Amino acid sequence: MNKKSKVVSYNKWGYIFLIPFTVIFLIFQLVPLATTIYNSFFENYRSGLTQIGPNFVGLQNYGTIIANGDLPTYFINTMIMWLMGFIPQILLSLLLGAWFTDPSLRLKCQTFFKTVIYLPNLIMASAFAMLFFTLFSDSGPINSMLMQIGVFKEAYQFMSHVWTVRTLVATMNCLMWFGNTTILLMAGMLGIDPSLFEAAQVDGATSTQIFYKITLPLLKPILIFVMITSLIGGLQMFDVPQILTNGTGDPMRSSMTLIMYLNKHLFSKNYGLAGALSVFLFIITGILSLIVFKFTNSEKVK
Amino acid sequence: MDLAANTTIAGKQDTGASVHVRRVVSYVVLILISFLCLFWFYVLFINATRSNSELSLGFTPVPSTHFVENWTNLKNGTLPIFNGLLNSLIIAILTAGLATYFSAMTAYAIHAYDFKLKKLMFTFILAIMMIPTQVTVLGFLQLIGKMGLDNNAAALIVPAIASPAVFFYMKQYMDSTLPLSLVEAARIDGSGEFRTFNQIVVPLMKPAIAVQAIFSFVNSWNNYFTPALVLHDDTKKTLPILIAQLRSADWLKFDMGQVYMMIAFSIFPVIVVYLILSKHIVGGVTLGGVKG
């Protein structure tokens, strides 16, 4: 009897230890989420020196960002740049992961290679983008190298062409994230029961067959997880294109992402449109998060 | 070992020669990829050692002698780099400290105690883990404006107490390494719950705390979006904001040697620290499982 009441009195500490997290979460995340949604229903911006609103306008803000084409355009931009970076990233990661974990290859210097490929992930994205901007500028070292080799007669304007800017953004994202993905996929590959590989080898399967018939299917859950988390990260794409194009998304706003657009409205204090955009992003990332959540939760149960 | 032996016996099609070819191919590709990862930083280093006039002549792969000169010019220039460095350091250190300590505490609450809302809390934290901060930043800015925290680094530091991703890592680490018998033993010895957490649990969690402290530090160090919206005074700005300022300035008129030096100044310290700690960092990624 006495012992039991003691157990109960210990367990109240569970609540006590949860207080800091809960309080900070409520204040700095839940309240802002509620006010963000609230803001999306109001007209609230500055036109010159006069402050318009806040006036309740219902769903008008949502209508505006969809009808004037901003939201669809920037959403497509974001997705194009994400895909251009993600496809090479996942292929490269699968290849490297398969090599690193292949026992018949017995690659040396694995630690060195892993250290090198993970390195770009820790670099300040804004500094990395600034670096690419200076390297690929008209009078920058890449142009001078290409002219020395004789690829171009005169400097190529990387920053004035839609697809070169997008390619630069995608390249940076790919470089920054493929090391991380490789390490995650490797963990998945090492988690596969080795007896499956042995059985396949005894049956005379080649390593290509083993990769397609055993590794890849068993890796599917982790691949889905990597893809969705990367998609959530891709929707947040900001630092690289923002610094590379100085916030303009040029040429012709073709590299303007959703968060750059949000950032623009936050700076100009157009809270109505910024709110509608945030809610839109919240819904998409919320759905994607739910899928990830299902994944992590089922992993837990296992 | 076993597997390798099997390969040689059973894998008759996978002859030694074909393995050899594949090994050569993979080394060549790995070296190419490593080159692609390091090339940019090599150019950055070379260009940081060259003067503006040398830079305008085109690229050479050999370093020049103006490293110290570029550094002095940058130091005495208009960008408040030491302020920026100090601000970035303070914010990143405090963020890492708060995020790891309180996430360990939250994880301990759910790991060690049984209470009614336990399951609900855990599910809830997992569910919100992936929601990006950007979607609530509008409300966040209005809130800190009302609280008088606008233009104040505290607005960037304090929210780190609730870091769901760090919590998740700590919880997983506890599940695999923290035996509750130790906690019971401490109780029998008369240690209070709070003291048990600080003096027994936290030291046991050191490896996990170290890994997460590194990641939180780096995330905060590299963060540009929120600080740029919160901090307005030149003396309060962090390094990423200064980089953005450099970008939006009329950079063609700048001494390019200084521009490269500024980029090097924000990148190379992280590279050096990374090379020292790389073993823990690369190992920590897999353990984390989930990282934004």
Interface residues (C-beta under 8 A of the other chain):
Chain A: Y10 N11 K12 W13 G14 Y15 I16 F17 L18 P20 F21 T22 I24 F25 I27 F28 Q29 V31 P32 L33 A34 T35 T36 Y38 N39 L92 L95 L96 W99 P103 S104 L105 R106 L107 T111 F113 K114 T115 V116 I117 Y118 L119 P120 L122 I123 M124 A125 S126 A127 F128 M130 L131 F132 F133 T134 L135 S139 P141 S144 M145 M147 Q148 L175 G179 N180 I183 L184 M186 A187 P194 F197 E198 Q201 V202 G204 T206 S207 T229 I232 G233 L235 Q236 F238 D239 Q242 I243 N246 G247 I259 L262 N263 L266 F267 Y271 A274 G275 S278 V279 L281 F282 T285 G286 L288 S289 L290 V292 F293 T296 N297
Chain B: D2 L3 A4 N6 T7 A10 G11 K12 Q13 D14 V19 R22 R23 S26 Y27 V29 L30 I33 S34 L36 C37 L38 W40 V43 L44 N47 S56 G58 F59 F102 S103 M105 T106 Y108 A109 I110 A112 Y113 D114 F115 L117 K118 M121 T123 I125 L126 A127 I128 M129 M130 I131 P132 T133 Q134 V135 T136 V137 L138 G139 F140 L141 Q142 L143 V158 P159 I161 A162 F167 F168 R187 E193 F194 F197 V218 W221 N222 Y224 F225 A228 L229 L239 P240 I243 A244 L246 R247 S248 W251 M256 V259 Y260 I263 S266 I267 V270 I271 Y274 L275 S278 K279 I281 V282 V285 T286 G289 V290 K291 G292
